[in-house]
Amino acid sequence: MQPVVLTTERLTLVALTDADVDVMTSYCQDTVLKDAVPVPWPYEREHADGFINELAPQWWAESSEFTWAIRRSGDPLLLGVVGFNVKSSALGYWLGAPHRGKGFMPEAVAAAAKWLHSMGHAELHWEAVVGNAASARVAEKVGFEYTGTAPALGQFRDETHPLCWHARLTADNAEPAHAALPWPT
Ligand SMILES: CC(C)(COP(=O)(O)OP(=O)(O)OC[C@H]1O[C@@H](n2cnc3c(N)ncnc32)[C@H](O)[C@@H]1OP(=O)(O)O)[C@@H](O)C(=O)NCCC(=O)NCCS
């Protein structure tokens, strides 16, 4: 599949480009990211280069993972990333530190989820390491339903599966597989 462009009131979600390599390298020096998402560590420029110029385009082409750069509409600066892995149905996201606290992520995730539902991905999965309240609040604001605590489905860089909060977002016409619980935060 060709990369899909999504728009919201303030944002454009679009494929990463080579021009994002340096800024992504800079954002990914953040230890908050190291502990929250499975980025390589220490994070080097070659990691951003390989992700942006090889992996992400390959995943779009084979429709195995959809990765979007989040930008303000009309501004090429990379703010962060939203990604969806087709096999696990997992939606993940992060923002560069200067761009947090402005409500961008719920807006971006809602747009990605709407498109994914329209493409037939009826149940989207979210997980975050227990205690990641900012990520949980984003998922809750988008309408994800909390389903409980369990080891991460995805493997972390140390090959462990840390204890995570899990949630799901079903398309309007889909039957949820498990009962929802109150959010822990
Ligand atoms: C998760 C992340 C994308 C959220 O982005 P953000 O810009 O902080 O989110 P928002 O400003 O839209 O805030 C979302 C909500 O979370 C709340 N929030 C933010 N940080 C919080 C914290 N540390 N504890 C509790 N709530 C928090 C905000 O108050 C807001 O809620 P409100 O609208 O009811 O006030 C960002 O913190 C991030 O990139 N974190 C590192 C990567 C990461 O954890 N990714 C998710 C992995 S599962």
The ligand as an ORCA input file, in Angstrom:
! r2SCAN-3c Opt
* xyz 0 1
  C       2.217      9.535     25.739
  C       2.428     10.890     25.092
  C       2.413     10.747     23.583
  C       1.258     11.787     25.517
  O       1.432     13.031     24.896
  P       1.036     14.379     25.657
  O       1.301     15.486     24.752
  O       1.656     14.353     26.996
  O      -0.485     14.167     25.774
  P      -1.563     15.279     25.985
  O      -0.965     16.617     26.246
  O      -2.537     15.160     24.897
  O      -2.176     14.810     27.328
  C      -3.005     13.729     27.356
  C      -3.580     13.624     28.744
  O      -2.611     12.989     29.591
  C      -2.436     13.752     30.741
  N      -1.066     13.556     31.163
  C       0.060     13.919     30.519
  N       1.131     13.550     31.229
  C       0.658     12.925     32.333
  C       1.257     12.306     33.441
  N       2.579     12.222     33.557
  N       0.448     11.766     34.385
  C      -0.882     11.812     34.263
  N      -1.518     12.369     33.230
  C      -0.751     12.922     32.279
  C      -2.736     15.159     30.326
  O      -3.099     15.937     31.449
  C      -3.887     14.957     29.383
  O      -5.059     14.741     30.050
  P      -6.203     15.864     30.074
  O      -6.457     16.222     28.638
  O      -7.339     15.200     30.717
  O      -5.622     16.998     30.834
  C       3.747     11.548     25.530
  O       3.722     11.735     26.924
  C       4.962     10.725     25.133
  O       5.444     10.813     24.021
  N       5.476      9.924     26.080
  C       6.647      9.104     25.836
  C       6.327      7.931     24.883
  C       5.207      7.074     25.363
  O       5.005      6.873     26.554
  N       4.464      6.548     24.383
  C       3.385      5.631     24.636
  C       3.920      4.260     24.794
  S       2.606      3.123     25.110
*
